[in-house]
Amino acid sequence: MTDDVATRQDQDERADLHDAFYGALLDKIKQDRYPSLMMLDMLEQLMWGHERQATVEALLDKIKSERYPSPAMLRRLARLAG
């Protein structure tokens, strides 16, 4: 096995692990009525560029479902969407 192949396999494995963890965290945030700030911070730190849309949509759903959404959630969403 060449170094290039081993490097590519390592990158693929890391991407798979990232996708699994990001997906599990996003699902947990969607399910929790009031997700913890730690989970939201971690999701934001973990997300890759193409995952921004899914993250914004999940937070939008949270805001739409609350009569009085939290200011922290509104600021987070404004930062991610803007």
Buried (B, 14 or more C-beta within 10 A) or exposed (E): EEEEEEEEEEEEEEEEEBEEEBEEBBEEBBEEEEBEEEBBEBBBEBBEEEBEEBBBEBBBEBEEEEEEBEEEBEEBBEEBEE
